[in-house]
Amino acid sequence: MALQTRYFLPNEVSWPDNVHKIDQCLNPDKVEFKDVGDLGQCSCAGDCFLDTCNNAEGAVDCTEDTCNLYGRCSNAPRNLSTLKLFDTGRVGVGVSPAPT
């Protein structure tokens, strides 16, 4: 008897009118953040996670200069013009890069 696999393809939803796509960090209220000091370069291999990355543990984004993976990890900010919103059907709206 063959296994049947059910795939769920979420429906794309429109961006809300009050949500604006940005491609740079904005701080119009000039919020100042506490300097957490130099956490040094993480020593992660494979990917950066809260339980293995000193940057993630310190609530700091990985960057090319502070990450053993050159900021190409799960703890680095992304700037993708292809982001789409999807109705997950279970936990609300999700964000995912659209296929190119």
N, C-alpha and C positions, 0 to 999 in steps of 0.2 A: 504494500500500500504506500503510495507516494505521499510525502508531506505536502500539505498545502500552506503556502505562505501568503499572508494578507499584507499588502503594502498600503500605507495610508499616505496619500499625497495631500498635504495641507493646501487650503485655498489662500491665494494672495489677497490681502486686504489693502485698502488705500491708507496712505499716511494721513493722520489727523491734521486738520488745518492749523492747529496750534503747535505742531511739532515741525521744526525746521531742520533740514539737513545742513550740517556744517562740515567744514574740512579743516578747521583749526580750533584750538581751545579758546574759549571766550570767558572772560571774567569781568562783565560790565559793572558789577558791584564792588570790584576790587577787594575781594575776599582774600585775606592773608592766611597762608597755611604755615603751621609750625614747622620749623626746620628740624627734621629728624636726624640730621647728621649724615655722615658718609657711611653707608652700609657696605661699601666695598663691592667688588664684583662677585656675583653669585657663582657657585661652583656646579651648577646644574648640568646634567647631560640628558639629552632626549627631549625634555620639556621642563618648564618651571611651574611648580605647584606650591600652594601655601605651606605644606608640610615639608618641603625640600628646598625652598628658595628663600634666602634671607631678604631679598627685595619684596617678594610677595608677602612674607610674614610681617615686614615693616610697612605694608600698604603703600609701596612705591612701585611704579611701573618699571619694568626692565627696559633698558635702552641699549643701543649699540655699545656704549662705553661701560655699562654696569652689568652686562649679562654675558655669561660664558657662551651663550648661543647667539650673541650679537643682536639681541632684541627680537629675534625671530622665534618667539615662544608664546605660550598661552598667557603670560603676564605682561605682554607688550601692547600698547595701543595700536589700533588699526585704523586706516583711512581707506574705506572702500566705497567707490561710487555706485557699486552694484547692489547695495543692500536693499532687501525687500522685506515687507512685513507679511507674516502668515498667521492665520488662525490655526492654532495647534489642535483645536477640537477638544482639548482636555485641560490645559492650564493657561488659556488666554492667548495673547498675541506673542509671537516669537519673531526674532530678527535673524535673517540668514542671507549670505551672499547669493545672488542669483547666478545660475549657471551662465557661463560666457560662451 
